[in-house]
Amino acid sequence: MSNSPLEIRHLQTLIALADTGNLAKAADRLFVTQSALSHQLKALEVHYSTALFERNTKPLRFTQAGTRLLALARKVVSLTADAEREVAQWVSGNSGELRVAVECHTCFDWLMPAMDAFRDHWPEVELDLISGFQTEPIALVEAGSADFAVIHDQPASRPGIVTEHLFSYETLAILSPKHPLARKPHLQPKDFKSEILISYPVDDAMLDVVRHFLAPAKIKPQRRNVELTAAILQLVASGRGIAALPEWSVKSYLDRGYVIGKSLGANGLECELHAAMPDSLAEKPYMRDFVAKVRGVSRRAGKTAASAK
């Protein structure tokens, strides 16, 4: 093994790889090419004379050595971020404004804990949630009415706007335990053909299950729109239809068997959330910390959901 020191960028690479699950998304998060990231990982493996993750696995799995380094990375990067935040506050002050807009009904399950954690570290930043569900939150950022927008999927490039991948999650089909489809190991688009899809009152294009699962198969089930998650689940449990929701948003109902979750397709339906912010704010210390808080809360929620399976 060479004497080259382990650098912060190496630790950030390991975290990005663990959070996103593949090289391409990790490279996007770190603003490097996939080739550069591959070379960096290879250099780490040469340095330690061992593989750090298993090739050709989905999602990517770390080896024992990789898992140990990942644990170190999370601890060191967290401590470093704390120190950098404190220095930034001492040097340039800790005031500012951060107005958050979202386009997903279920985002509040992880957004509220992230905002609470942020307030503890940045009490002088005016953190505000723009009221109501926003159909085009990125337009609010462009207009100067919001500073941070949470959006589905990678948006097209827009002048003056910086976008970042926040995290990935699985959308599950949600059914009554007594539903005939509950016996299937997973659902296919054709299973929705004669069902009622119970969902939030948004356009088809804004529903992950429609955009990424049903529309490509040219399946368009009848829809029933409901405002609240609890109401959707009550209707599903009563056998009035089926739903498709992020796993984190229904975990407590799944745990007690009120409803059951099924993967959409044999490999599941992986969806993404991204952030959009003005380029003038993207590198502000409090903005970087807010992004980190969002990713941290989502990662812990994901672990909790996975342990419940």
C-alpha positions as a Markdown table, in Angstrom:
| # | Residue | x | y | z |
|---|---|---|---|---|
| 1 | Met | 0.0 | 0.0 | 0.0 |
| 2 | Ser | 1.3 | 3.5 | -0.9 |
| 3 | Asn | 1.6 | 6.3 | 1.7 |
| 4 | Ser | -0.8 | 8.6 | -0.1 |
| 5 | Pro | -3.2 | 10.2 | 2.5 |
| 6 | Leu | -6.9 | 9.7 | 2.3 |
| 7 | Glu | -8.5 | 13.0 | 1.3 |
| 8 | Ile | -11.8 | 14.6 | 2.0 |
| 9 | Arg | -12.8 | 14.3 | -1.7 |
| 10 | His | -12.3 | 10.5 | -1.4 |
| 11 | Leu | -14.7 | 10.4 | 1.6 |
| 12 | Gln | -17.2 | 12.5 | -0.3 |
| 13 | Thr | -17.0 | 10.1 | -3.2 |
| 14 | Leu | -17.8 | 7.1 | -1.0 |
| 15 | Ile | -20.8 | 8.9 | 0.5 |
| 16 | Ala | -22.1 | 10.0 | -2.9 |
| 17 | Leu | -21.7 | 6.5 | -4.2 |
| 18 | Ala | -23.6 | 5.0 | -1.2 |
| 19 | Asp | -26.4 | 7.6 | -1.3 |
| 20 | Thr | -27.1 | 7.4 | -5.0 |
| 21 | Gly | -26.4 | 3.7 | -5.6 |
| 22 | Asn | -24.4 | 4.0 | -8.9 |
| 23 | Leu | -21.4 | 5.8 | -10.5 |
| 24 | Ala | -23.4 | 8.0 | -12.9 |
| 25 | Lys | -25.5 | 9.6 | -10.2 |
| 26 | Ala | -22.6 | 9.9 | -7.8 |
| 27 | Ala | -20.6 | 11.7 | -10.5 |
| 28 | Asp | -23.5 | 14.1 | -11.1 |
| 29 | Arg | -23.7 | 14.9 | -7.5 |
| 30 | Leu | -20.0 | 15.6 | -7.2 |
| 31 | Phe | -19.9 | 17.6 | -10.5 |
| 32 | Val | -17.2 | 15.3 | -12.0 |
| 33 | Thr | -17.3 | 12.9 | -15.0 |
| 34 | Gln | -18.1 | 9.3 | -14.5 |
| 35 | Ser | -14.6 | 8.4 | -15.8 |
| 36 | Ala | -12.9 | 10.7 | -13.3 |
| 37 | Leu | -14.9 | 9.1 | -10.5 |
| 38 | Ser | -14.0 | 5.6 | -11.7 |
| 39 | His | -10.3 | 6.5 | -11.7 |
| 40 | Gln | -10.6 | 8.0 | -8.2 |
| 41 | Leu | -12.3 | 4.8 | -6.9 |
| 42 | Lys | -9.7 | 2.6 | -8.6 |
| 43 | Ala | -6.9 | 4.7 | -7.0 |
| 44 | Leu | -8.5 | 4.1 | -3.6 |
| 45 | Glu | -8.7 | 0.3 | -4.2 |
| 46 | Val | -5.0 | 0.3 | -5.2 |
| 47 | His | -4.2 | 2.3 | -2.2 |
| 48 | Tyr | -5.8 | -0.2 | 0.1 |
| 49 | Ser | -5.1 | -3.3 | -2.0 |
| 50 | Thr | -8.7 | -4.5 | -1.9 |
| 51 | Ala | -12.0 | -3.9 | -3.5 |
| 52 | Leu | -14.3 | -1.4 | -1.8 |
| 53 | Phe | -17.6 | -2.4 | -3.5 |
| 54 | Glu | -19.0 | -5.3 | -5.5 |
| 55 | Arg | -19.1 | -4.8 | -9.2 |
| 56 | Asn | -22.3 | -5.4 | -11.3 |
| 57 | Thr | -24.7 | -5.3 | -8.4 |
| 58 | Lys | -27.9 | -3.3 | -8.2 |
| 59 | Pro | -28.1 | -1.4 | -6.0 |
| 60 | Leu | -24.4 | -1.2 | -5.5 |
| 61 | Arg | -23.0 | -3.0 | -2.4 |
| 62 | Phe | -19.9 | -2.1 | -0.5 |
| 63 | Thr | -17.4 | -4.8 | 0.7 |
| 64 | Gln | -16.4 | -5.0 | 4.3 |
| 65 | Ala | -13.5 | -2.7 | 3.7 |
| 66 | Gly | -15.7 | -0.3 | 1.8 |
| 67 | Thr | -18.3 | -0.3 | 4.5 |
| 68 | Arg | -15.7 | 0.6 | 7.2 |
| 69 | Leu | -14.3 | 3.5 | 5.1 |
| 70 | Leu | -17.9 | 4.7 | 4.4 |
| 71 | Ala | -18.6 | 4.8 | 8.1 |
| 72 | Leu | -15.4 | 6.8 | 8.6 |
| 73 | Ala | -16.4 | 9.1 | 5.7 |
| 74 | Arg | -19.7 | 9.9 | 7.2 |
| 75 | Lys | -18.2 | 10.8 | 10.5 |
| 76 | Val | -15.3 | 12.9 | 9.2 |
| 77 | Val | -17.4 | 14.7 | 6.6 |
| 78 | Ser | -20.0 | 15.5 | 9.2 |
| 79 | Leu | -17.4 | 16.9 | 11.6 |
| 80 | Thr | -15.7 | 18.9 | 8.8 |
| 81 | Ala | -19.1 | 20.4 | 7.7 |
| 82 | Asp | -19.8 | 21.4 | 11.3 |
| 83 | Ala | -16.4 | 23.2 | 11.5 |
| 84 | Glu | -16.8 | 24.9 | 8.2 |
| 85 | Arg | -20.3 | 26.1 | 9.1 |
| 86 | Glu | -19.0 | 27.6 | 12.3 |
| 87 | Val | -16.1 | 29.3 | 10.6 |
| 88 | Ala | -18.4 | 30.7 | 7.9 |
| 89 | Gln | -20.7 | 32.1 | 10.6 |
| 90 | Trp | -17.8 | 33.7 | 12.4 |
| 91 | Val | -16.3 | 35.2 | 9.2 |
| 92 | Ser | -19.4 | 36.4 | 7.2 |
| 93 | Gly | -22.3 | 36.3 | 9.6 |
| 94 | Asn | -25.1 | 33.7 | 9.8 |
| 95 | Ser | -28.0 | 35.6 | 8.4 |
| 96 | Gly | -29.9 | 35.1 | 5.2 |
| 97 | Glu | -33.2 | 34.0 | 3.7 |
| 98 | Leu | -34.2 | 30.5 | 2.6 |
| 99 | Arg | -37.7 | 30.1 | 1.1 |
| 100 | Val | -38.6 | 26.5 | 0.2 |
| 101 | Ala | -41.1 | 25.4 | -2.4 |
| 102 | Val | -42.1 | 21.8 | -3.1 |
| 103 | Glu | -44.1 | 20.0 | -5.8 |
| 104 | Cys | -44.7 | 16.7 | -4.0 |
| 105 | His | -47.4 | 16.1 | -1.4 |
| 106 | Thr | -45.3 | 13.5 | 0.5 |
| 107 | Cys | -42.1 | 15.7 | 0.7 |
| 108 | Phe | -43.1 | 17.0 | 4.1 |
| 109 | Asp | -42.4 | 13.7 | 5.8 |
| 110 | Trp | -38.7 | 14.2 | 5.4 |
| 111 | Leu | -38.6 | 18.0 | 4.8 |
| 112 | Met | -39.9 | 19.0 | 8.2 |
| 113 | Pro | -37.2 | 17.1 | 10.2 |
| 114 | Ala | -34.5 | 18.5 | 7.8 |
| 115 | Met | -35.8 | 22.1 | 8.4 |
| 116 | Asp | -35.9 | 21.5 | 12.2 |
| 117 | Ala | -32.2 | 20.3 | 12.1 |
| 118 | Phe | -31.2 | 23.3 | 10.0 |
| 119 | Arg | -32.8 | 25.8 | 12.3 |
| 120 | Asp | -30.7 | 24.4 | 15.2 |
| 121 | His | -27.5 | 25.3 | 13.3 |
| 122 | Trp | -28.6 | 28.5 | 11.5 |
| 123 | Pro | -31.1 | 30.3 | 13.9 |
| 124 | Glu | -30.5 | 33.6 | 12.2 |
| 125 | Val | -31.4 | 32.4 | 8.7 |
| 126 | Glu | -35.1 | 33.2 | 7.9 |
| 127 | Leu | -36.3 | 29.7 | 6.9 |
| 128 | Asp | -39.7 | 29.7 | 5.4 |
| 129 | Leu | -41.9 | 27.2 | 3.6 |
| 130 | Ile | -43.9 | 28.6 | 0.7 |
| 131 | Ser | -47.5 | 27.8 | 1.5 |
| 132 | Gly | -49.3 | 25.1 | -0.5 |
| 133 | Phe | -48.4 | 22.5 | -3.1 |
| 134 | Gln | -46.6 | 24.1 | -6.1 |
| 135 | Thr | -47.0 | 22.7 | -9.6 |
| 136 | Glu | -44.0 | 24.5 | -10.9 |
| 137 | Pro | -41.7 | 25.4 | -8.0 |
| 138 | Ile | -38.7 | 25.9 | -10.2 |
| 139 | Ala | -40.5 | 28.9 | -11.8 |
| 140 | Leu | -40.7 | 30.5 | -8.4 |
| 141 | Val | -37.0 | 30.2 | -8.1 |
| 142 | Glu | -36.6 | 31.8 | -11.5 |
| 143 | Ala | -38.9 | 34.6 | -10.5 |
| 144 | Gly | -37.1 | 35.3 | -7.3 |
| 145 | Ser | -40.0 | 34.2 | -5.1 |
| 146 | Ala | -38.3 | 31.0 | -3.8 |
| 147 | Asp | -34.7 | 30.1 | -3.0 |
| 148 | Phe | -34.9 | 26.3 | -3.0 |
| 149 | Ala | -37.3 | 24.1 | -4.9 |
| 150 | Val | -37.8 | 20.4 | -4.5 |
| 151 | Ile | -38.7 | 18.8 | -7.9 |
| 152 | His | -39.1 | 15.4 | -9.4 |
| 153 | Asp | -36.5 | 14.1 | -11.9 |
| 154 | Gln | -33.6 | 16.1 | -13.4 |
| 155 | Pro | -34.9 | 19.3 | -14.9 |
| 156 | Ala | -33.7 | 20.8 | -18.2 |
| 157 | Ser | -30.9 | 23.4 | -17.8 |
| 158 | Arg | -32.1 | 26.9 | -17.1 |
| 159 | Pro | -30.0 | 30.1 | -17.0 |
| 160 | Gly | -29.1 | 31.2 | -13.5 |
| 161 | Ile | -30.4 | 28.0 | -11.9 |
| 162 | Val | -28.3 | 25.3 | -10.3 |
| 163 | Thr | -29.8 | 21.8 | -9.9 |
| 164 | Glu | -28.6 | 19.0 | -7.7 |
| 165 | His | -29.7 | 15.4 | -7.1 |
| 166 | Leu | -31.0 | 15.1 | -3.6 |
| 167 | Phe | -31.8 | 11.4 | -3.2 |
| 168 | Ser | -33.5 | 8.4 | -4.8 |
| 169 | Tyr | -36.5 | 6.5 | -3.4 |
| 170 | Glu | -38.8 | 3.6 | -4.3 |
| 171 | Thr | -42.4 | 4.1 | -5.2 |
| 172 | Leu | -44.6 | 1.2 | -4.1 |
| 173 | Ala | -48.0 | 0.0 | -5.2 |
| 174 | Ile | -50.2 | 0.2 | -2.1 |
| 175 | Leu | -53.1 | -2.3 | -1.8 |
| 176 | Ser | -55.5 | -3.7 | 0.7 |
| 177 | Pro | -54.2 | -7.0 | 2.2 |
| 178 | Lys | -57.4 | -8.6 | 0.8 |
| 179 | His | -57.0 | -7.3 | -2.8 |
| 180 | Pro | -56.5 | -10.1 | -5.4 |
| 181 | Leu | -53.3 | -8.5 | -6.6 |
| 182 | Ala | -51.8 | -8.8 | -3.0 |
| 183 | Arg | -50.8 | -12.4 | -3.8 |
| 184 | Lys | -48.5 | -11.3 | -6.6 |
| 185 | Pro | -44.8 | -10.8 | -5.9 |
| 186 | His | -44.8 | -7.5 | -7.8 |
| 187 | Leu | -47.1 | -5.6 | -10.1 |
| 188 | Gln | -46.9 | -5.0 | -13.8 |
| 189 | Pro | -48.5 | -2.1 | -15.7 |
| 190 | Lys | -51.3 | -4.4 | -17.1 |
| 191 | Asp | -52.4 | -5.1 | -13.5 |
| 192 | Phe | -53.6 | -1.4 | -13.3 |
| 193 | Lys | -55.7 | -1.6 | -16.4 |
| 194 | Ser | -59.0 | -2.4 | -14.7 |
| 195 | Glu | -58.2 | -0.8 | -11.4 |
| 196 | Ile | -59.0 | 2.6 | -9.9 |
| 197 | Leu | -55.8 | 4.6 | -9.2 |
| 198 | Ile | -56.3 | 6.7 | -6.1 |
| 199 | Ser | -53.9 | 9.6 | -6.1 |
| 200 | Tyr | -53.3 | 13.2 | -5.3 |
| 201 | Pro | -55.2 | 15.8 | -7.5 |
| 202 | Val | -52.3 | 16.5 | -9.9 |
| 203 | Asp | -51.8 | 16.0 | -13.6 |
| 204 | Asp | -50.7 | 12.5 | -14.9 |
| 205 | Ala | -47.3 | 14.0 | -15.8 |
| 206 | Met | -46.6 | 14.7 | -12.2 |
| 207 | Leu | -47.2 | 11.2 | -10.9 |
| 208 | Asp | -44.1 | 8.9 | -10.9 |
| 209 | Val | -46.2 | 5.8 | -11.3 |
| 210 | Val | -47.9 | 7.2 | -14.5 |
| 211 | Arg | -44.9 | 8.9 | -16.0 |
| 212 | His | -42.3 | 6.1 | -15.5 |
| 213 | Phe | -44.4 | 3.0 | -15.2 |
| 214 | Leu | -47.9 | 3.2 | -16.8 |
| 215 | Ala | -47.6 | 5.7 | -19.6 |
| 216 | Pro | -44.7 | 3.8 | -21.3 |
| 217 | Ala | -46.9 | 0.7 | -21.4 |
| 218 | Lys | -49.9 | 2.8 | -22.7 |
| 219 | Ile | -51.9 | 1.9 | -19.6 |
| 220 | Lys | -54.3 | 4.6 | -18.4 |
| 221 | Pro | -56.4 | 3.4 | -15.4 |
| 222 | Gln | -59.4 | 5.3 | -14.0 |
| 223 | Arg | -58.3 | 7.8 | -11.4 |
| 224 | Arg | -59.8 | 9.1 | -8.2 |
| 225 | Asn | -58.2 | 12.2 | -6.7 |
| 226 | Val | -57.8 | 12.7 | -3.0 |
| 227 | Glu | -56.0 | 15.5 | -1.2 |
| 228 | Leu | -54.6 | 13.7 | 1.9 |
| 229 | Thr | -52.4 | 10.7 | 2.3 |
| 230 | Ala | -54.4 | 9.3 | 5.2 |
| 231 | Ala | -57.6 | 9.5 | 3.1 |
| 232 | Ile | -55.9 | 7.7 | 0.1 |
| 233 | Leu | -54.8 | 4.9 | 2.5 |
| 234 | Gln | -58.3 | 4.6 | 4.0 |
| 235 | Leu | -59.8 | 4.1 | 0.6 |
| 236 | Val | -57.2 | 1.6 | -0.4 |
| 237 | Ala | -57.7 | -0.4 | 2.8 |
| 238 | Ser | -61.4 | -0.4 | 2.1 |
| 239 | Gly | -60.8 | -1.9 | -1.3 |
| 240 | Arg | -61.9 | 1.1 | -3.3 |
| 241 | Gly | -58.8 | 1.1 | -5.5 |
| 242 | Ile | -55.0 | 1.0 | -5.3 |
| 243 | Ala | -52.3 | 3.7 | -4.9 |
| 244 | Ala | -48.7 | 4.2 | -5.6 |
| 245 | Leu | -46.7 | 6.2 | -3.0 |
| 246 | Pro | -43.1 | 6.6 | -1.8 |
| 247 | Glu | -42.3 | 4.0 | 0.8 |
| 248 | Trp | -41.3 | 6.6 | 3.5 |
| 249 | Ser | -44.8 | 8.1 | 3.3 |
| 250 | Val | -46.6 | 4.9 | 4.2 |
| 251 | Lys | -44.1 | 3.1 | 6.5 |
| 252 | Ser | -46.3 | 3.3 | 9.6 |
| 253 | Tyr | -49.3 | 1.9 | 7.8 |
| 254 | Leu | -47.2 | -0.9 | 6.2 |
| 255 | Asp | -45.7 | -1.8 | 9.6 |
| 256 | Arg | -49.1 | -2.5 | 11.2 |
| 257 | Gly | -50.5 | -4.3 | 8.1 |
| 258 | Tyr | -53.2 | -1.7 | 7.4 |
| 259 | Val | -52.1 | -1.8 | 3.8 |
| 260 | Ile | -49.4 | -3.7 | 2.0 |
| 261 | Gly | -46.8 | -2.6 | -0.5 |
| 262 | Lys | -45.7 | -4.3 | -3.7 |
| 263 | Ser | -42.8 | -3.4 | -6.0 |
| 264 | Leu | -43.7 | -1.9 | -9.4 |
| 265 | Gly | -42.0 | -4.2 | -11.8 |
| 266 | Ala | -39.5 | -7.0 | -10.9 |
| 267 | Asn | -36.8 | -4.4 | -10.1 |
| 268 | Gly | -39.0 | -1.8 | -8.4 |
| 269 | Leu | -39.6 | 1.7 | -9.5 |
| 270 | Glu | -36.8 | 4.0 | -8.4 |
| 271 | Cys | -37.6 | 7.7 | -8.5 |
| 272 | Glu | -35.6 | 10.8 | -7.8 |
| 273 | Leu | -35.9 | 14.2 | -6.2 |
| 274 | His | -33.8 | 17.1 | -7.2 |
| 275 | Ala | -33.2 | 20.6 | -5.8 |
| 276 | Ala | -33.2 | 23.8 | -7.8 |
| 277 | Met | -31.7 | 27.1 | -6.5 |
| 278 | Pro | -30.3 | 30.4 | -7.8 |
| 279 | Asp | -26.7 | 30.1 | -8.8 |
| 280 | Ser | -26.0 | 33.2 | -6.6 |
| 281 | Leu | -27.0 | 31.2 | -3.5 |
| 282 | Ala | -25.9 | 27.7 | -4.4 |
| 283 | Glu | -22.5 | 27.9 | -2.7 |
| 284 | Lys | -23.6 | 29.9 | 0.3 |
| 285 | Pro | -22.6 | 27.9 | 3.5 |
| 286 | Tyr | -26.1 | 27.8 | 4.8 |
| 287 | Met | -27.4 | 26.5 | 1.5 |
| 288 | Arg | -24.8 | 23.7 | 1.4 |
| 289 | Asp | -25.7 | 22.8 | 4.9 |
| 290 | Phe | -29.4 | 22.7 | 4.1 |
| 291 | Val | -28.7 | 20.3 | 1.1 |
| 292 | Ala | -26.6 | 18.1 | 3.5 |
| 293 | Lys | -29.4 | 18.1 | 6.1 |
| 294 | Val | -32.0 | 17.0 | 3.4 |
| 295 | Arg | -29.7 | 14.2 | 2.3 |
| 296 | Gly | -29.0 | 13.1 | 5.8 |
| 297 | Val | -32.6 | 12.9 | 6.9 |
| 298 | Ser | -33.6 | 11.0 | 3.7 |
| 299 | Arg | -30.8 | 8.5 | 4.2 |
| 300 | Arg | -31.8 | 7.8 | 7.8 |
| 301 | Ala | -35.5 | 7.4 | 6.7 |
| 302 | Gly | -34.4 | 5.0 | 4.0 |
| 303 | Lys | -32.5 | 2.9 | 6.5 |
| 304 | Thr | -35.5 | 2.8 | 8.8 |
| 305 | Ala | -37.8 | 1.7 | 5.9 |
| 306 | Ala | -35.3 | -0.9 | 4.8 |
| 307 | Ser | -35.0 | -2.4 | 8.3 |
| 308 | Ala | -38.8 | -2.8 | 8.4 |
| 309 | Lys | -39.0 | -4.9 | 5.3 |
